[in-house]
Amino acid sequence: MLSTFSGLPRTAWIVFAGTVVNRLGYLVTPFLVFYLGSRGLSTAQIPYVLGALGAGNLIGPMVGGLLADRLGRRRTMLVGLVGTAAAHGLLFAAPNIALLAAAAVLLSAAGTMVGPAAGALLTDAVEPERRRSAFSLFHWAINIGTAVAGMLGGFLAERGYWLLFAVDVVTSLSYALIVALLLPAEREAPARAQGGAAEGKGNGGGYGVVLRDPLMRALLPLLYVGMVIYTLTEVALPLAIRDHGLPTTALGLMATLNAVLVVALQPVATTLLGRFPQLSVQMCGSVLVALGVALTGVASTVWAYAGTVVLWSLGEAMVGGVAGSIVASLAPEDARGRYQGSYQWTWGAARFTALALGTTVYATVGPAVVWWFSAVAGVAAALALGALAPAVARRTAVPGAPAAAAAPAADEVVEVPATLAPPATAAITATAGASSAEPARAAC
């Protein structure tokens, strides 16, 4: 099944290797609460640092995407990786809560600068028909590194938190070295290479190019809902396991089960589902994630929780890299970094929402609201993604491939059906050129 990744260019494999190395050092963040406690911070003070960490996730992707288009992909990755290493040192040495919070902002902002630049680099290097495989490989690298880091983190933390920081610094600088030595020198920026033609199209240098794209305005909010639900596995699942009196080892088993399933199944899913439209695959995988998370509400034993984890892990394996590939195919050549930045900012916003509001709703309103939200909003958003599939297929059709119809006009608009979209996105419109009666070819 790994043949699905064969034939990808050298750049894709360099990014894969560097990402695995970098994610092996994803150690400090999962243990940050314990580290801060060891520094003597009170329960009331810790949220300030965690909130700063979340705020950095909203800054980094946007800055990274902008710099990737202006400064270059390779340079932006180097700035982010070296900045991440420096931020780990500052976080470890910070003498008070104010500097701890400042270091946390820098850490998450620098770390999340790298992804948009790497995504834009993959888009540049890989032919349109292979981008789905390339982004799946990228996502697979993240899961491989994170799975190993999860097993390594607890072992190192018992021997001293400084080891977590040391490994994170070394892996960040190792990826920077890989980027500096192995990635090709920067090409001329697309806008300059086209002799200013890109500016003539009105893409400019900011994020207006994304905001003016009706398909992106429809796609990102729907992806956001699914991302919020997926992130609930990090906050609501531990609370549910605790509330049922199960030991912390049960949570460790669930994390291990998820990591093993996704790492093992994602290449298989990429191969088997490669012939189906990307948004249809995203829709089906998102439904599995939503239902798996929602069914957490009826689980009470280790085996029942394992069943829910299997369900949403299957969905995660299906959609790995698909959304990033779709965004890459929608992006104009001179705005690939900003499109990836917008997509990864959506991830940051979803994590911020789930971490900030998920636990609050669970504790104050009740767990049932969290699980019902996952089922209803998750399935609705997934179905709305399916409704966008014909429009995305037309927009992202590979040149020279048979087309079902003429390309859509720039001002042609179709509404996301209100019966499918969640309330927050029912009025969002998307570019199309497809009749609302044309069904999306589903992958499930």
Secondary structure as GFF3:
##gff-version 3
##sequence-region A 1 444
A	DSSP	three_ten_helix	2	5	.	.	.	ID=ss1
A	DSSP	alpha_helix	10	24	.	.	.	ID=ss2
A	DSSP	three_ten_helix	29	31	.	.	.	ID=ss3
A	DSSP	alpha_helix	32	38	.	.	.	ID=ss4
A	DSSP	alpha_helix	46	70	.	.	.	ID=ss5
A	DSSP	alpha_helix	73	93	.	.	.	ID=ss6
A	DSSP	alpha_helix	97	125	.	.	.	ID=ss7
A	DSSP	three_ten_helix	128	130	.	.	.	ID=ss8
A	DSSP	alpha_helix	131	157	.	.	.	ID=ss9
A	DSSP	alpha_helix	161	182	.	.	.	ID=ss10
A	DSSP	alpha_helix	190	193	.	.	.	ID=ss11
A	DSSP	alpha_helix	197	200	.	.	.	ID=ss12
A	DSSP	alpha_helix	208	211	.	.	.	ID=ss13
A	DSSP	alpha_helix	214	243	.	.	.	ID=ss14
A	DSSP	alpha_helix	248	272	.	.	.	ID=ss15
A	DSSP	alpha_helix	278	294	.	.	.	ID=ss16
A	DSSP	three_ten_helix	295	298	.	.	.	ID=ss17
A	DSSP	alpha_helix	302	319	.	.	.	ID=ss18
A	DSSP	alpha_helix	322	330	.	.	.	ID=ss19
A	DSSP	three_ten_helix	333	335	.	.	.	ID=ss20
A	DSSP	alpha_helix	336	353	.	.	.	ID=ss21
A	DSSP	pi_helix	354	358	.	.	.	ID=ss22
A	DSSP	alpha_helix	359	364	.	.	.	ID=ss23
A	DSSP	alpha_helix	367	395	.	.	.	ID=ss24
A	DSSP	beta_strand	413	415	.	.	.	ID=ss25
A	DSSP	three_ten_helix	423	425	.	.	.	ID=ss26
A	DSSP	beta_strand	429	431	.	.	.	ID=ss27
###
